[in-house]
């Protein structure tokens, strides 16, 4: 669980293909190979980091709000960690979600 985010708090993530087959935009650490979903406390922070994320520029994306607890459940199922980032894409907290 996160030390900075409450279970039922709204957070922001980047969704690819939001209108057809929506998926969380995951990233991977180059040095460790850890797969993670970037999480933001503010929508504006997510939007500011879009150009810093590895992605297919032709695929439509948008920042969307999601309940943290739901996101954590999806991350566990898919084998992703959650990284809380700031507007400069700096890691504030690395979160390894666990099954409830």
C-alpha positions in Angstrom: 0.0 0.0 0.0 1.0 3.6 -0.5 2.1 5.9 2.3 0.9 8.9 0.3 -2.4 7.7 -1.3 -5.5 6.5 0.5 -7.4 3.4 -0.7 -10.5 5.3 -1.9 -8.6 8.3 -3.3 -8.9 9.4 -6.9 -5.6 9.4 -8.8 -4.7 10.0 -12.4 -3.2 7.6 -14.9 -2.6 7.7 -18.7 -5.0 5.6 -20.7 -4.1 4.5 -24.3 -6.9 3.9 -26.8 -9.5 5.5 -24.4 -12.4 5.0 -26.8 -11.7 1.5 -28.1 -9.9 -1.1 -26.0 -8.7 1.2 -23.2 -5.5 0.2 -21.3 -3.3 1.7 -18.7 -0.1 3.1 -20.2 2.7 1.1 -18.5 6.3 1.8 -18.5 9.5 -0.2 -17.8 12.6 0.7 -15.9 15.6 0.4 -18.2 18.1 -0.8 -15.6 15.9 -3.2 -13.6 13.2 -4.2 -16.1 10.5 -3.5 -13.6 7.1 -2.8 -15.2 5.1 -0.1 -13.6 2.1 2.2 -14.2 2.8 5.9 -13.6 0.3 7.4 -11.1 -0.3 11.1 -10.5 -2.1 13.1 -7.8 -3.1 15.8 -10.3 -4.4 15.5 -13.9 -2.1 18.4 -15.0 0.9 16.5 -13.7 -0.1 13.5 -15.9 -0.5 15.7 -18.9 2.9 17.4 -18.4 4.6 14.0 -18.4 2.9 12.6 -21.5 5.9 13.5 -23.8 8.3 11.9 -21.3 6.7 8.5 -21.5 7.6 5.7 -23.8 4.6 5.2 -26.1 3.5 5.0 -29.7 2.8 8.6 -30.6 0.1 7.5 -33.1 -2.0 5.8 -30.4 -4.4 8.2 -28.7 -4.0 8.7 -25.0 -5.6 10.8 -22.3 -5.3 11.3 -18.5 -8.2 9.8 -16.6 -9.1 9.6 -12.9 -9.4 6.2 -11.3 -9.9 5.0 -7.7 -6.5 4.0 -6.3 -7.8 0.7 -4.9 -9.2 -0.4 -8.3 -6.0 0.6 -10.0 -3.9 -1.4 -7.5 -6.1 -4.4 -8.1 -5.5 -4.2 -11.9 -1.8 -3.7 -11.3 -1.5 -6.9 -9.1 -3.4 -8.9 -11.7 -1.2 -7.7 -14.6 2.1 -7.9 -12.6 2.8 -4.2 -12.5 4.0 -1.9 -9.7 2.7 1.6 -9.3 5.0 4.6 -9.3 3.7 7.9 -7.9 5.3 10.6 -10.0 5.4 14.4 -9.9 5.0 16.8 -12.8 8.7 16.4 -13.7 8.3 12.6 -13.9 10.4 12.1 -10.8 9.4 9.2 -8.6 7.9 10.2 -5.3 7.0 6.7 -4.2 7.3 3.1 -5.6 4.3 1.0 -4.6 4.2 -2.8 -4.9 0.5 -3.4 -4.7 -0.7 -6.6 -2.9 -3.8 -8.7 -3.1 -6.4 -7.6 -0.6 
